[in-house]
Amino acid sequence: MATSDSTKRTLVELEANSPEKVTALFDGIRGIFDFDIAGRQQTDWQAIRDAWLSRKTGLLTLIGDNWLKPAPKELKPVVGQEFQKLKSHVEATLESKRKEMEAAAENAAAARDQIDLSLPGVERAIGTRHLIRQTYEELERIFLSIGFTVVEGPEIETPYYNFEALNIPEHHPARDNMDTFYIEGSRAGHLLRTHTSPMQIRTMEKEKPPVRIIVPGKVYRRDNPDATHGYMFHQIEGLAVDTDITFCEFKGTVEYFVREFLGPKARTRLRPSYFPFTEPSAEVDASCHVCGGSGCRVCKFSGWIELFGSGMVNPAVYGFVGGDYDPAKLSGFAFGMGVDRLAMMKYGISELPVLTQNDVRFLRQFP
Ligand code: DAH
């Protein structure tokens, strides 16, 4: 620092022998201080304070020691005055610098902490239940409300449970439209179940009557994929067996289901059909949910939509189960619904593949 030379010497050595020269000396020092502080970063104010005000080595202490104390008597008042002026100037300037710096630091912290509420937040996409899952839950809600319980079973089945025990013998034509995938290797002789009906048998083998169950699950068929067929789809099976179940209970249950699923105005129609494991068998139709039965493109102008297959349990099936299932004492009904089909119908979806393509543009329509 350019001041160090002069502040180490006395006024006599500096030849400051008049009040003017003393004032000029102090003016010079003040200029140096002003220059020094103007050129510094705000955060350096402490370094400058040390350089100027430090009790042992600060420049003001040097000036006091070298200029003020040994000053000749006649100059002492001027030197004292100038010294006080310089000291107050240095102190005041440093103090205002300190305040400035603290305020700036506070402002910076406040700016950092400020939350900009106008900024859009980080949106985290949370998943939703798939439409098939939602439909299952709806179906389960309806049947749980009338005393059914949910059971699940294996997707890899034996031909016995998938066919024979359901009264579908080896060369029965009913097997034709249920061609499936046969397992090779260690589980050879097994197949991928073509329907959830095997769980009728498995449940009755395990549990004494009465039973009231629904069976949600995946089933497989060797279908050629198109708009309404795939190699896998979803079913929900139903079975109710007790000592006093009549066709009336069957019909009442089915009608209750249709109204719950499609709305109170929906009407039900039973159409004769054939399944080896039910006798009699029926297709359940509902009045078209789009036109209400007057006829439209969706119901192909018939007013009716086919919902699912059903019937009274064929006594031959109890024969396969044996045990407590005495065909002379028991009766019951069963049904098997295609869940994909029901969902597509209810929500107006025309293509089966969109259900498994995982396109979020489709999935988001069913939050
Ligand atoms: N298992 C049949 C199928 O997949 C559907 C079915 C029809 C199930 C009538 C039943 C029933 O329980 O009674 O085509």
Boltz pocket constraint, residues with backbone or C-beta under 6 A from the ligand:
constraints:
  - pocket:
      binder: B
      contacts: [[A, 194], [A, 195], [A, 196], [A, 197], [A, 237], [A, 238], [A, 275], [A, 277], [A, 278], [A, 282], [A, 309], [A, 310], [A, 311], [A, 333], [A, 334], [A, 335], [A, 336], [A, 337]]
      max_distance: 6.0
